[in-house]
Amino acid sequence: MAIDAIFKALADPTRLRIARLLSAMELAVGELAQVLGQSQPRVSRHVGILCDAGLAERHREGSWVFLRAVSSGEDATAVHAALDRLLAIAEQENLEFAAICSDDRRKLTAIREARECNAEDYFARHASEWDDLRALHTSDGQVETHLAQALSDASIGAILDIGTGTGRMAELFADQADRIVALDKNLEMLRVARAKLQHLPASRIELVQGDFADLPFAAGSFDTVLLHQVLHFAQDPALPLAEAARVTRPGGRIAIVDFAAHNREELRDRYQHTRLGFSDKQMRELLRGSGFKAINPIALEGGELVVKIWIGERRAPIAKSASNLTPLRKGASPKEATS
């Protein structure tokens, strides 16, 4: 980390304002330009300097580019945390800087309200479809209660919510998780989730666009992985489960909420369901094949469709050691020893 580059990056009033804004929430470049009252190209130049200095990071969602403070992410260092505290102290003790920051945060209210309006519009357009599907199974509240109980016997830790949709699962476990990453492939759903989750501290929530069959995370990044009503969209469920296993730490858990096997063919056309639920045998084989130890499932009846909760615990990889090798018999060839 180049300390001189960090202090050069912060030696500008606009970049100081951007640093304070990003400590509050993740923002698109256009949203930053709106708050700062500056052109988007100018703001992009300032953002580039902060990113080059390692103080902010970009990620793309379709045509939008979002920014987040490195101090709020997994890659944050003690230097990042100290700089964040320093800017907070400066705001407390410098009246002029405090006034500017206060005005900027007031303008963030308009950003939050615009996101909420867009989310409400999306809900209004799709509410009848979701209501019809919900009528076929037990209530969401009961599912959430049983899921929370099923995961209550151990720490949630860092959680990955695959196919976050509206962000409800991330919101449900926000108070228990050390860190939450909410992932979805659909840009419109991500914007709905961003509106729902924007009240959470920027240091604990991250929204990512990505595919469940090719997760953009390092191996062993999470303690808990959730797939809530997601797996029935998979052509080959083994692929997303293999990816989920890859990013789950040994001893970590996966929780899959989905439908038990059924014959409602109309769900394929109306809701794009690729799989008509799963049997316990199917799910047990999928979990074991992906490297999870399957735990007895929970069945939630109360509608035409039965909702199931399947829990799996990530097995530690088997280490190769000398004891696993067949001793070479005196006079035997290596080929004979391995046959």
VOVEX-710149 format. One record per residue (C-alpha): y, z, x; chain. Coordinates in Angstrom, 1 decimal. Example, Ala and Ser with C-alpha at 12.3 -4.5 7.8 and 13.67 -1.06 7.14 Angstrom:
% VOVEX-710149
<vexba y="-4.5" z="7.8" x="12.3" cadena="A"/>
<vexba y="-1.1" z="7.1" x="13.7" cadena="A"/>
END
This chain:
% VOVEX-710149
<vexba y="0.0" z="0.0" x="0.0" cadena="A"/>
<vexba y="3.4" z="-1.1" x="1.5" cadena="A"/>
<vexba y="5.8" z="1.7" x="0.9" cadena="A"/>
<vexba y="8.8" z="-0.4" x="2.0" cadena="A"/>
<vexba y="7.9" z="-3.0" x="-0.7" cadena="A"/>
<vexba y="7.7" z="-0.3" x="-3.3" cadena="A"/>
<vexba y="11.2" z="1.1" x="-2.6" cadena="A"/>
<vexba y="12.7" z="-2.3" x="-2.3" cadena="A"/>
<vexba y="11.2" z="-3.2" x="-5.7" cadena="A"/>
<vexba y="12.7" z="-0.1" x="-7.3" cadena="A"/>
<vexba y="16.1" z="-0.7" x="-5.7" cadena="A"/>
<vexba y="17.4" z="-2.5" x="-8.8" cadena="A"/>
<vexba y="18.6" z="-1.1" x="-12.1" cadena="A"/>
<vexba y="16.7" z="-3.6" x="-14.2" cadena="A"/>
<vexba y="13.4" z="-2.9" x="-12.4" cadena="A"/>
<vexba y="13.9" z="0.9" x="-12.8" cadena="A"/>
<vexba y="14.3" z="0.3" x="-16.5" cadena="A"/>
<vexba y="11.2" z="-1.8" x="-16.7" cadena="A"/>
<vexba y="9.2" z="0.9" x="-14.8" cadena="A"/>
<vexba y="10.3" z="3.5" x="-17.3" cadena="A"/>
<vexba y="9.5" z="1.3" x="-20.3" cadena="A"/>
<vexba y="6.0" z="0.5" x="-19.0" cadena="A"/>
<vexba y="5.3" z="4.2" x="-18.5" cadena="A"/>
<vexba y="5.8" z="4.5" x="-22.3" cadena="A"/>
<vexba y="3.7" z="1.5" x="-23.5" cadena="A"/>
<vexba y="2.2" z="-1.8" x="-22.6" cadena="A"/>
<vexba y="4.6" z="-4.6" x="-23.3" cadena="A"/>
<vexba y="4.6" z="-8.4" x="-23.4" cadena="A"/>
<vexba y="7.2" z="-10.2" x="-21.2" cadena="A"/>
<vexba y="9.0" z="-11.4" x="-24.3" cadena="A"/>
<vexba y="9.1" z="-7.9" x="-25.7" cadena="A"/>
<vexba y="10.6" z="-6.6" x="-22.4" cadena="A"/>
<vexba y="13.2" z="-9.3" x="-22.5" cadena="A"/>
<vexba y="14.1" z="-8.3" x="-26.1" cadena="A"/>
<vexba y="14.6" z="-4.6" x="-25.1" cadena="A"/>
<vexba y="16.5" z="-5.4" x="-21.9" cadena="A"/>
<vexba y="18.7" z="-8.0" x="-23.5" cadena="A"/>
<vexba y="18.0" z="-10.5" x="-20.7" cadena="A"/>
<vexba y="16.4" z="-14.0" x="-20.6" cadena="A"/>
<vexba y="12.7" z="-14.2" x="-20.3" cadena="A"/>
<vexba y="12.8" z="-16.1" x="-17.0" cadena="A"/>
<vexba y="15.0" z="-13.4" x="-15.4" cadena="A"/>
<vexba y="12.7" z="-10.7" x="-16.7" cadena="A"/>
<vexba y="9.7" z="-12.6" x="-15.4" cadena="A"/>
<vexba y="11.3" z="-12.6" x="-11.9" cadena="A"/>
<vexba y="11.8" z="-8.8" x="-12.0" cadena="A"/>
<vexba y="8.2" z="-8.3" x="-13.2" cadena="A"/>
<vexba y="6.9" z="-10.5" x="-10.4" cadena="A"/>
<vexba y="8.6" z="-8.2" x="-7.8" cadena="A"/>
<vexba y="7.1" z="-5.1" x="-9.4" cadena="A"/>
<vexba y="3.7" z="-6.7" x="-9.6" cadena="A"/>
<vexba y="3.9" z="-7.8" x="-5.9" cadena="A"/>
<vexba y="4.8" z="-4.3" x="-4.9" cadena="A"/>
<vexba y="1.7" z="-2.9" x="-6.8" cadena="A"/>
<vexba y="3.8" z="-1.1" x="-9.4" cadena="A"/>
<vexba y="2.8" z="-3.2" x="-12.5" cadena="A"/>
<vexba y="0.0" z="-5.6" x="-13.4" cadena="A"/>
<vexba y="-0.2" z="-8.6" x="-15.7" cadena="A"/>
<vexba y="-3.0" z="-9.7" x="-18.0" cadena="A"/>
<vexba y="-3.0" z="-12.7" x="-20.2" cadena="A"/>
<vexba y="-3.9" z="-12.9" x="-23.9" cadena="A"/>
<vexba y="-3.7" z="-16.5" x="-25.0" cadena="A"/>
<vexba y="-0.1" z="-17.7" x="-24.4" cadena="A"/>
<vexba y="1.2" z="-14.1" x="-24.1" cadena="A"/>
<vexba y="1.4" z="-12.2" x="-20.8" cadena="A"/>
<vexba y="1.3" z="-8.4" x="-21.1" cadena="A"/>
<vexba y="2.4" z="-5.9" x="-18.5" cadena="A"/>
<vexba y="1.2" z="-2.3" x="-17.8" cadena="A"/>
<vexba y="2.2" z="0.2" x="-15.3" cadena="A"/>
<vexba y="-0.3" z="0.7" x="-12.5" cadena="A"/>
<vexba y="0.4" z="4.4" x="-12.7" cadena="A"/>
<vexba y="-1.2" z="4.5" x="-16.1" cadena="A"/>
<vexba y="-4.4" z="2.6" x="-15.1" cadena="A"/>
<vexba y="-7.7" z="3.1" x="-13.3" cadena="A"/>
<vexba y="-6.2" z="1.9" x="-10.0" cadena="A"/>
<vexba y="-3.4" z="4.5" x="-9.9" cadena="A"/>
<vexba y="-2.9" z="6.5" x="-6.7" cadena="A"/>
<vexba y="-1.2" z="9.7" x="-5.8" cadena="A"/>
<vexba y="1.9" z="7.6" x="-4.8" cadena="A"/>
<vexba y="2.0" z="6.0" x="-8.2" cadena="A"/>
<vexba y="1.8" z="9.3" x="-10.0" cadena="A"/>
<vexba y="4.5" z="10.8" x="-7.7" cadena="A"/>
<vexba y="6.8" z="7.8" x="-8.4" cadena="A"/>
<vexba y="6.3" z="8.2" x="-12.1" cadena="A"/>
<vexba y="7.3" z="11.9" x="-11.9" cadena="A"/>
<vexba y="10.3" z="11.0" x="-9.7" cadena="A"/>
<vexba y="11.7" z="8.6" x="-12.3" cadena="A"/>
<vexba y="11.1" z="11.2" x="-15.0" cadena="A"/>
<vexba y="13.1" z="13.8" x="-13.0" cadena="A"/>
<vexba y="15.8" z="11.2" x="-12.3" cadena="A"/>
<vexba y="16.1" z="10.6" x="-16.1" cadena="A"/>
<vexba y="16.5" z="14.3" x="-16.7" cadena="A"/>
<vexba y="19.1" z="14.9" x="-14.0" cadena="A"/>
<vexba y="21.2" z="11.6" x="-14.1" cadena="A"/>
<vexba y="23.1" z="11.4" x="-17.4" cadena="A"/>
<vexba y="23.9" z="7.7" x="-17.0" cadena="A"/>
<vexba y="20.3" z="6.7" x="-16.3" cadena="A"/>
<vexba y="19.1" z="9.0" x="-19.2" cadena="A"/>
<vexba y="21.5" z="7.2" x="-21.6" cadena="A"/>
<vexba y="20.2" z="3.8" x="-20.6" cadena="A"/>
<vexba y="16.5" z="4.9" x="-20.9" cadena="A"/>
<vexba y="17.2" z="6.5" x="-24.3" cadena="A"/>
<vexba y="18.8" z="3.3" x="-25.5" cadena="A"/>
<vexba y="15.8" z="1.3" x="-24.2" cadena="A"/>
<vexba y="13.3" z="3.5" x="-26.0" cadena="A"/>
<vexba y="15.3" z="3.2" x="-29.2" cadena="A"/>
<vexba y="14.8" z="-0.5" x="-29.0" cadena="A"/>
<vexba y="11.1" z="0.0" x="-28.5" cadena="A"/>
<vexba y="11.1" z="1.2" x="-32.1" cadena="A"/>
<vexba y="11.8" z="-2.3" x="-33.3" cadena="A"/>
<vexba y="8.9" z="-3.6" x="-31.2" cadena="A"/>
<vexba y="6.6" z="-1.0" x="-32.7" cadena="A"/>
<vexba y="7.7" z="-1.9" x="-36.2" cadena="A"/>
<vexba y="7.2" z="-5.6" x="-35.6" cadena="A"/>
<vexba y="3.7" z="-5.0" x="-34.4" cadena="A"/>
<vexba y="2.9" z="-2.9" x="-37.5" cadena="A"/>
<vexba y="4.3" z="-5.6" x="-39.8" cadena="A"/>
<vexba y="2.1" z="-8.2" x="-38.2" cadena="A"/>
<vexba y="-0.9" z="-5.9" x="-38.6" cadena="A"/>
<vexba y="-0.1" z="-5.2" x="-42.2" cadena="A"/>
<vexba y="0.2" z="-9.0" x="-42.9" cadena="A"/>
<vexba y="-3.2" z="-9.6" x="-41.3" cadena="A"/>
<vexba y="-4.8" z="-6.8" x="-43.4" cadena="A"/>
<vexba y="-3.2" z="-8.2" x="-46.6" cadena="A"/>
<vexba y="-4.7" z="-11.7" x="-45.9" cadena="A"/>
<vexba y="-8.2" z="-10.3" x="-45.2" cadena="A"/>
<vexba y="-8.4" z="-7.1" x="-47.3" cadena="A"/>
<vexba y="-10.4" z="-8.5" x="-50.2" cadena="A"/>
<vexba y="-13.1" z="-9.9" x="-47.8" cadena="A"/>
<vexba y="-13.5" z="-6.6" x="-46.0" cadena="A"/>
<vexba y="-13.5" z="-4.6" x="-49.3" cadena="A"/>
<vexba y="-16.3" z="-6.8" x="-50.6" cadena="A"/>
<vexba y="-18.4" z="-6.2" x="-47.4" cadena="A"/>
<vexba y="-17.7" z="-2.4" x="-47.4" cadena="A"/>
<vexba y="-18.9" z="-2.2" x="-51.0" cadena="A"/>
<vexba y="-22.4" z="-3.2" x="-49.8" cadena="A"/>
<vexba y="-22.9" z="-0.2" x="-47.5" cadena="A"/>
<vexba y="-22.2" z="3.5" x="-47.1" cadena="A"/>
<vexba y="-18.6" z="4.5" x="-46.5" cadena="A"/>
<vexba y="-16.8" z="4.1" x="-43.2" cadena="A"/>
<vexba y="-16.0" z="7.8" x="-43.2" cadena="A"/>
<vexba y="-19.6" z="8.8" x="-43.4" cadena="A"/>
<vexba y="-20.5" z="6.4" x="-40.6" cadena="A"/>
<vexba y="-17.7" z="7.7" x="-38.4" cadena="A"/>
<vexba y="-18.8" z="11.3" x="-39.0" cadena="A"/>
<vexba y="-22.4" z="10.7" x="-38.1" cadena="A"/>
<vexba y="-21.4" z="8.6" x="-35.0" cadena="A"/>
<vexba y="-19.1" z="11.4" x="-33.8" cadena="A"/>
<vexba y="-21.9" z="13.9" x="-34.3" cadena="A"/>
<vexba y="-24.4" z="11.7" x="-32.5" cadena="A"/>
<vexba y="-22.2" z="11.6" x="-29.4" cadena="A"/>
<vexba y="-21.0" z="15.2" x="-29.5" cadena="A"/>
<vexba y="-23.7" z="16.7" x="-27.3" cadena="A"/>
<vexba y="-22.2" z="15.3" x="-24.1" cadena="A"/>
<vexba y="-18.9" z="14.3" x="-22.6" cadena="A"/>
<vexba y="-17.4" z="11.0" x="-23.8" cadena="A"/>
<vexba y="-15.7" z="10.3" x="-20.5" cadena="A"/>
<vexba y="-14.4" z="6.8" x="-20.0" cadena="A"/>
<vexba y="-15.2" z="4.8" x="-23.1" cadena="A"/>
<vexba y="-15.4" z="1.0" x="-23.6" cadena="A"/>
<vexba y="-15.1" z="-0.1" x="-27.2" cadena="A"/>
<vexba y="-16.5" z="-3.6" x="-27.3" cadena="A"/>
<vexba y="-15.2" z="-5.8" x="-30.2" cadena="A"/>
<vexba y="-12.6" z="-3.2" x="-31.0" cadena="A"/>
<vexba y="-11.4" z="-5.1" x="-34.1" cadena="A"/>
<vexba y="-8.7" z="-3.0" x="-35.7" cadena="A"/>
<vexba y="-9.0" z="-0.3" x="-33.0" cadena="A"/>
<vexba y="-10.5" z="2.2" x="-35.3" cadena="A"/>
<vexba y="-13.3" z="3.4" x="-32.9" cadena="A"/>
<vexba y="-10.9" z="3.8" x="-30.1" cadena="A"/>
<vexba y="-8.6" z="5.8" x="-32.3" cadena="A"/>
<vexba y="-11.6" z="7.9" x="-33.5" cadena="A"/>
<vexba y="-12.5" z="9.0" x="-30.0" cadena="A"/>
<vexba y="-9.0" z="9.1" x="-28.5" cadena="A"/>
<vexba y="-8.8" z="12.9" x="-28.3" cadena="A"/>
<vexba y="-12.2" z="13.2" x="-26.7" cadena="A"/>
<vexba y="-12.1" z="10.4" x="-24.1" cadena="A"/>
<vexba y="-10.7" z="10.6" x="-20.6" cadena="A"/>
<vexba y="-9.8" z="6.9" x="-20.8" cadena="A"/>
<vexba y="-10.3" z="4.2" x="-23.5" cadena="A"/>
<vexba y="-10.6" z="0.4" x="-23.0" cadena="A"/>
<vexba y="-10.5" z="-1.5" x="-26.2" cadena="A"/>
<vexba y="-11.9" z="-5.1" x="-25.8" cadena="A"/>
<vexba y="-11.9" z="-8.0" x="-28.3" cadena="A"/>
<vexba y="-12.2" z="-11.8" x="-27.9" cadena="A"/>
<vexba y="-10.0" z="-12.5" x="-31.0" cadena="A"/>
<vexba y="-6.2" z="-12.4" x="-30.1" cadena="A"/>
<vexba y="-5.1" z="-11.7" x="-33.6" cadena="A"/>
<vexba y="-7.4" z="-8.7" x="-33.9" cadena="A"/>
<vexba y="-6.1" z="-7.4" x="-30.5" cadena="A"/>
<vexba y="-2.6" z="-7.5" x="-31.9" cadena="A"/>
<vexba y="-3.8" z="-5.5" x="-34.9" cadena="A"/>
<vexba y="-5.4" z="-3.0" x="-32.6" cadena="A"/>
<vexba y="-2.3" z="-2.8" x="-30.4" cadena="A"/>
<vexba y="-0.2" z="-1.9" x="-33.4" cadena="A"/>
<vexba y="-2.7" z="0.8" x="-34.5" cadena="A"/>
<vexba y="-3.1" z="2.3" x="-31.0" cadena="A"/>
<vexba y="0.5" z="2.2" x="-29.8" cadena="A"/>
<vexba y="1.0" z="5.8" x="-30.5" cadena="A"/>
<vexba y="-1.5" z="6.8" x="-27.8" cadena="A"/>
<vexba y="-0.3" z="7.5" x="-24.3" cadena="A"/>
<vexba y="-0.1" z="4.3" x="-22.1" cadena="A"/>
<vexba y="-2.0" z="6.2" x="-19.4" cadena="A"/>
<vexba y="-5.1" z="6.6" x="-21.6" cadena="A"/>
<vexba y="-5.5" z="3.3" x="-23.5" cadena="A"/>
<vexba y="-5.9" z="-0.2" x="-22.3" cadena="A"/>
<vexba y="-6.4" z="-3.3" x="-24.5" cadena="A"/>
<vexba y="-8.2" z="-6.3" x="-22.9" cadena="A"/>
<vexba y="-9.1" z="-9.7" x="-24.2" cadena="A"/>
<vexba y="-12.7" z="-10.6" x="-23.2" cadena="A"/>
<vexba y="-16.1" z="-11.8" x="-24.2" cadena="A"/>
<vexba y="-18.9" z="-9.3" x="-24.8" cadena="A"/>
<vexba y="-21.3" z="-11.6" x="-22.9" cadena="A"/>
<vexba y="-19.1" z="-11.6" x="-19.8" cadena="A"/>
<vexba y="-17.3" z="-8.3" x="-19.5" cadena="A"/>
<vexba y="-14.4" z="-8.3" x="-17.0" cadena="A"/>
<vexba y="-15.3" z="-4.9" x="-15.5" cadena="A"/>
<vexba y="-17.0" z="-3.6" x="-12.4" cadena="A"/>
<vexba y="-20.5" z="-2.2" x="-12.6" cadena="A"/>
<vexba y="-20.8" z="1.5" x="-13.7" cadena="A"/>
<vexba y="-17.2" z="1.6" x="-14.9" cadena="A"/>
<vexba y="-17.8" z="3.6" x="-18.2" cadena="A"/>
<vexba y="-19.6" z="6.7" x="-19.4" cadena="A"/>
<vexba y="-19.8" z="5.6" x="-23.0" cadena="A"/>
<vexba y="-20.0" z="2.1" x="-24.5" cadena="A"/>
<vexba y="-19.6" z="1.4" x="-28.2" cadena="A"/>
<vexba y="-20.6" z="-1.7" x="-30.3" cadena="A"/>
<vexba y="-19.5" z="-1.0" x="-33.8" cadena="A"/>
<vexba y="-20.5" z="-3.7" x="-36.2" cadena="A"/>
<vexba y="-20.4" z="-6.3" x="-33.4" cadena="A"/>
<vexba y="-23.9" z="-7.1" x="-32.3" cadena="A"/>
<vexba y="-24.8" z="-9.1" x="-35.4" cadena="A"/>
<vexba y="-22.3" z="-11.8" x="-34.2" cadena="A"/>
<vexba y="-24.4" z="-12.4" x="-31.0" cadena="A"/>
<vexba y="-26.6" z="-15.5" x="-30.8" cadena="A"/>
<vexba y="-28.7" z="-13.6" x="-28.2" cadena="A"/>
<vexba y="-28.1" z="-9.9" x="-28.5" cadena="A"/>
<vexba y="-29.8" z="-9.3" x="-25.1" cadena="A"/>
<vexba y="-26.8" z="-10.9" x="-23.3" cadena="A"/>
<vexba y="-24.1" z="-8.5" x="-24.5" cadena="A"/>
<vexba y="-26.5" z="-5.5" x="-24.1" cadena="A"/>
<vexba y="-27.3" z="-6.5" x="-20.5" cadena="A"/>
<vexba y="-23.5" z="-6.7" x="-19.8" cadena="A"/>
<vexba y="-23.0" z="-3.3" x="-21.6" cadena="A"/>
<vexba y="-25.8" z="-1.8" x="-19.4" cadena="A"/>
<vexba y="-24.2" z="-3.3" x="-16.2" cadena="A"/>
<vexba y="-20.8" z="-1.5" x="-16.9" cadena="A"/>
<vexba y="-22.4" z="1.8" x="-18.0" cadena="A"/>
<vexba y="-22.9" z="4.5" x="-15.4" cadena="A"/>
<vexba y="-26.4" z="5.9" x="-14.9" cadena="A"/>
<vexba y="-26.8" z="8.7" x="-17.4" cadena="A"/>
<vexba y="-24.1" z="7.2" x="-19.6" cadena="A"/>
<vexba y="-24.7" z="6.2" x="-23.2" cadena="A"/>
<vexba y="-24.4" z="3.2" x="-25.5" cadena="A"/>
<vexba y="-23.9" z="3.6" x="-29.3" cadena="A"/>
<vexba y="-24.6" z="0.6" x="-31.5" cadena="A"/>
<vexba y="-23.6" z="0.7" x="-35.2" cadena="A"/>
<vexba y="-25.0" z="-2.1" x="-37.2" cadena="A"/>
<vexba y="-27.0" z="-3.1" x="-40.2" cadena="A"/>
<vexba y="-30.7" z="-2.5" x="-40.6" cadena="A"/>
<vexba y="-32.7" z="-5.8" x="-41.1" cadena="A"/>
<vexba y="-31.8" z="-7.4" x="-44.5" cadena="A"/>
<vexba y="-32.0" z="-10.7" x="-46.3" cadena="A"/>
<vexba y="-28.4" z="-11.2" x="-47.4" cadena="A"/>
<vexba y="-28.2" z="-14.9" x="-46.2" cadena="A"/>
<vexba y="-24.7" z="-15.3" x="-47.7" cadena="A"/>
<vexba y="-23.3" z="-13.1" x="-44.9" cadena="A"/>
<vexba y="-23.9" z="-15.9" x="-42.5" cadena="A"/>
<vexba y="-21.5" z="-18.3" x="-44.2" cadena="A"/>
<vexba y="-19.0" z="-15.9" x="-45.6" cadena="A"/>
<vexba y="-18.6" z="-13.5" x="-42.6" cadena="A"/>
<vexba y="-20.2" z="-15.6" x="-39.8" cadena="A"/>
<vexba y="-23.0" z="-13.0" x="-39.2" cadena="A"/>
<vexba y="-25.4" z="-14.7" x="-36.8" cadena="A"/>
<vexba y="-28.1" z="-11.9" x="-37.2" cadena="A"/>
<vexba y="-29.1" z="-10.4" x="-40.5" cadena="A"/>
<vexba y="-29.3" z="-6.9" x="-39.1" cadena="A"/>
<vexba y="-31.9" z="-5.4" x="-36.7" cadena="A"/>
<vexba y="-35.2" z="-3.6" x="-37.1" cadena="A"/>
<vexba y="-35.8" z="-0.4" x="-35.2" cadena="A"/>
<vexba y="-38.5" z="-2.1" x="-33.1" cadena="A"/>
<vexba y="-36.1" z="-5.0" x="-32.2" cadena="A"/>
<vexba y="-33.4" z="-2.6" x="-31.2" cadena="A"/>
<vexba y="-35.7" z="-0.4" x="-29.2" cadena="A"/>
<vexba y="-37.0" z="-3.4" x="-27.3" cadena="A"/>
<vexba y="-33.4" z="-4.7" x="-26.7" cadena="A"/>
<vexba y="-32.3" z="-1.3" x="-25.4" cadena="A"/>
<vexba y="-35.3" z="-0.8" x="-23.1" cadena="A"/>
<vexba y="-35.0" z="-4.4" x="-21.8" cadena="A"/>
<vexba y="-31.4" z="-3.8" x="-20.9" cadena="A"/>
<vexba y="-32.0" z="-0.6" x="-19.0" cadena="A"/>
<vexba y="-31.4" z="2.1" x="-21.7" cadena="A"/>
<vexba y="-33.7" z="4.8" x="-22.9" cadena="A"/>
<vexba y="-33.8" z="4.5" x="-26.7" cadena="A"/>
<vexba y="-33.1" z="7.7" x="-28.8" cadena="A"/>
<vexba y="-34.3" z="8.1" x="-32.4" cadena="A"/>
<vexba y="-31.9" z="6.1" x="-34.6" cadena="A"/>
<vexba y="-29.9" z="7.5" x="-37.5" cadena="A"/>
<vexba y="-30.1" z="5.7" x="-40.9" cadena="A"/>
<vexba y="-27.2" z="5.9" x="-43.4" cadena="A"/>
<vexba y="-28.3" z="4.7" x="-46.8" cadena="A"/>
<vexba y="-26.0" z="4.5" x="-49.8" cadena="A"/>
<vexba y="-25.6" z="0.9" x="-50.5" cadena="A"/>
<vexba y="-27.5" z="-2.4" x="-50.5" cadena="A"/>
<vexba y="-27.1" z="-2.6" x="-46.8" cadena="A"/>
<vexba y="-28.4" z="0.3" x="-44.6" cadena="A"/>
<vexba y="-26.2" z="1.1" x="-41.7" cadena="A"/>
<vexba y="-28.0" z="2.3" x="-38.5" cadena="A"/>
<vexba y="-26.7" z="4.1" x="-35.4" cadena="A"/>
<vexba y="-28.8" z="3.5" x="-32.3" cadena="A"/>
<vexba y="-28.1" z="5.5" x="-29.2" cadena="A"/>
<vexba y="-29.4" z="4.6" x="-25.7" cadena="A"/>
<vexba y="-29.1" z="6.5" x="-22.4" cadena="A"/>
<vexba y="-28.6" z="4.4" x="-19.3" cadena="A"/>
<vexba y="-31.5" z="4.8" x="-16.9" cadena="A"/>
<vexba y="-30.8" z="5.1" x="-13.2" cadena="A"/>
<vexba y="-32.0" z="2.1" x="-11.2" cadena="A"/>
<vexba y="-35.3" z="2.6" x="-9.4" cadena="A"/>
<vexba y="-34.6" z="2.9" x="-5.7" cadena="A"/>
<vexba y="-36.9" z="1.1" x="-3.4" cadena="A"/>
<vexba y="-38.4" z="3.3" x="-0.7" cadena="A"/>
<vexba y="-41.2" z="3.3" x="1.8" cadena="A"/>
<vexba y="-43.5" z="5.2" x="-0.7" cadena="A"/>
<vexba y="-43.3" z="2.2" x="-3.1" cadena="A"/>
<vexba y="-44.8" z="-0.1" x="-0.5" cadena="A"/>
<vexba y="-48.5" z="-0.7" x="-0.1" cadena="A"/>
<vexba y="-49.7" z="0.5" x="3.4" cadena="A"/>
<vexba y="-50.8" z="-2.2" x="5.7" cadena="A"/>
<vexba y="-54.5" z="-1.8" x="6.4" cadena="A"/>
<vexba y="-55.4" z="-2.1" x="10.0" cadena="A"/>
<vexba y="-56.2" z="-5.7" x="10.7" cadena="A"/>
<vexba y="-54.9" z="-6.9" x="7.4" cadena="A"/>
<vexba y="-52.2" z="-9.6" x="7.0" cadena="A"/>
<vexba y="-48.9" z="-9.0" x="5.3" cadena="A"/>
<vexba y="-50.0" z="-11.3" x="2.5" cadena="A"/>
<vexba y="-53.1" z="-9.3" x="1.9" cadena="A"/>
<vexba y="-51.1" z="-6.1" x="1.7" cadena="A"/>
<vexba y="-48.9" z="-7.4" x="-1.1" cadena="A"/>
<vexba y="-51.7" z="-9.1" x="-3.1" cadena="A"/>
END
